[in-house]
């Protein structure tokens, strides 16, 4: 089945996508990601990242991941926060699955506004072209897992996916895993 974007070009889906939990705006699960992202609670990120890693390892269509790529922060945001929450989660997933974390492939090349208060179209515009990818040497990857803390509209993960597709052919599967998936309601 084909999906078409606004410009009538084929739109590729992620190979697979998973999230540890589902929440809406009022759900209690949002406190988990807030603790990691805004309160520096790295141990929470490691704990729930490990749980996410168990789910990835147990899932037959994801247990062949051979590289984990966390959504990168711009260097200014990383410097002010002191860490990248997606990288903390990715390292915990790696500790369970054995797939290495690769921070050398995907880079955030442009500082973007926080996505938290933007509408869907503004989120997509905000991150469009904000990432670049480079082909690692040697490049024998077959299944990449992009990791982030939360999947809201998917704009950030799609911008990362688009950048990765500039260097990886469609034979390399790109999947996504997040702690949370935000649903409307």
C-alpha positions in Angstrom: 0.0 0.0 0.0 1.3 3.4 -1.0 1.1 6.6 1.0 1.5 9.9 -0.7 2.7 13.1 0.7 1.4 16.6 -0.1 3.6 16.8 -3.2 2.2 13.5 -4.6 5.5 11.6 -4.0 5.6 8.2 -2.5 5.9 8.4 1.3 7.8 5.6 3.0 6.6 4.3 6.3 8.9 3.3 9.2 9.7 -0.4 9.0 8.3 -0.8 12.5 7.3 1.5 15.4 6.8 0.8 19.1 6.3 2.7 22.3 6.4 1.5 25.9 3.2 3.3 26.9 0.4 5.4 25.5 -0.8 8.6 27.1 -3.0 11.6 26.5 -2.4 15.1 27.8 -3.9 14.3 31.2 -2.3 10.8 31.7 0.1 10.0 34.5 2.7 8.6 32.1 3.7 12.1 30.9 5.4 12.5 34.3 7.9 9.9 33.3 9.2 11.8 30.3 9.0 15.1 32.1 11.2 13.7 34.9 13.8 12.7 32.3 13.7 15.7 30.0 13.1 18.6 32.4 14.2 17.4 35.8 17.4 15.6 35.0 16.2 12.3 36.4 18.5 10.1 34.3 17.9 7.0 36.5 14.2 7.1 35.3 15.4 7.3 31.7 17.6 4.3 32.3 14.9 2.3 34.0 12.2 2.8 31.4 14.8 2.7 28.6 15.7 -0.8 29.8 12.0 -1.8 29.8 11.7 -0.5 26.2 14.8 -2.5 25.4 13.2 -5.7 26.7 10.2 -5.0 24.5 12.4 -4.5 21.4 14.4 -7.6 22.2 11.3 -9.7 22.6 9.6 -8.5 19.4 10.5 -10.8 16.5 10.4 -8.1 13.9 12.7 -5.8 15.9 15.2 -8.2 17.5 17.6 -7.9 14.6 18.3 -4.2 15.1 22.0 -3.6 14.5 22.3 0.1 15.4 20.5 2.4 17.7 20.4 6.1 16.8 19.1 8.5 19.4 17.4 11.7 18.1 20.2 14.2 18.5 20.0 17.5 20.3 21.6 20.7 18.9 24.9 21.3 20.7 23.5 24.4 22.4 20.5 22.6 23.9 22.7 19.7 25.0 25.1 22.1 26.6 22.3 23.8 28.6 20.6 20.6 29.6 23.8 18.6 30.2 22.6 15.5 28.5 20.4 14.1 25.7 17.4 12.3 27.1 17.1 10.2 23.9 20.7 9.1 24.2 20.1 8.0 27.8 17.1 5.9 26.7 19.0 4.5 23.7 21.9 3.5 25.9 19.5 1.5 28.1 17.9 -0.1 25.1 21.4 -1.0 23.9 22.3 -2.6 27.3 19.4 -5.0 26.8 19.6 -5.7 23.0 23.3 -5.6 22.5 23.0 -3.3 19.5 25.4 -0.4 19.7 24.4 3.2 20.1 25.6 5.3 17.1 25.8 9.0 17.7 28.2 9.5 14.7 25.6 9.1 12.0 22.8 11.6 12.6 23.4 15.2 13.6 21.1 18.1 14.4 22.5 20.9 12.2 20.1 23.6 13.1 18.9 24.9 16.5 15.1 24.6 16.6 12.4 26.0 18.9 10.9 23.7 21.4 8.1 21.7 19.9 5.9 21.6 23.0 3.6 24.5 22.2 3.5 24.3 18.4 0.7 22.9 16.3 1.2 20.0 13.9 2.2 22.0 10.8 4.4 24.3 12.8 6.2 21.3 14.3 6.9 19.9 10.9 8.2 23.2 9.6 10.3 23.7 12.8 12.3 20.5 12.3 12.3 20.3 8.5 15.9 20.1 7.3 17.2 20.3 10.9 19.1 17.0 10.7 21.8 15.6 8.5 23.3 12.1 8.2 26.6 10.7 7.1 27.2 7.2 5.9 29.4 5.3 8.4 32.4 3.3 7.2 32.0 0.4 6.9 28.3 0.6 6.2 26.9 -2.9 6.8 23.8 -1.8 8.7 20.6 -3.6 7.9 18.2 -2.4 10.6 18.4 1.0 12.4 16.4 1.8 15.4 15.7 5.6 15.9 15.0 6.3 19.6 13.3 9.3 21.2 11.5 10.0 24.4 8.0 10.7 23.0 6.2 10.3 19.7 3.7 13.2 19.4 3.0 14.2 15.8 6.0 12.3 14.5 7.6 15.4 13.0 11.0 15.1 14.7 11.3 11.4 14.0 10.2 11.9 10.3 12.8 14.6 9.9 15.5 12.2 11.3 14.2 9.4 9.0 14.4 11.7 6.0 18.0 12.6 6.8 18.9 9.0 7.2 17.3 8.1 3.9 19.7 10.5 2.1 22.6 8.1 2.9 20.9 4.7 3.5 19.0 2.9 0.7 15.5 1.4 1.3 17.1 -2.0 1.9 18.2 -0.7 5.3 15.1 -0.8 7.5 14.6 2.2 9.8 12.3 1.6 12.8 11.4 3.9 15.7 11.0 3.3 19.4 9.9 5.8 22.1 8.9 5.6 25.7 5.6 7.3 25.1 3.1 7.7 22.3 0.8 10.6 22.6 -2.7 10.0 21.4 -5.5 12.5 20.9 -8.7 12.1 22.7 
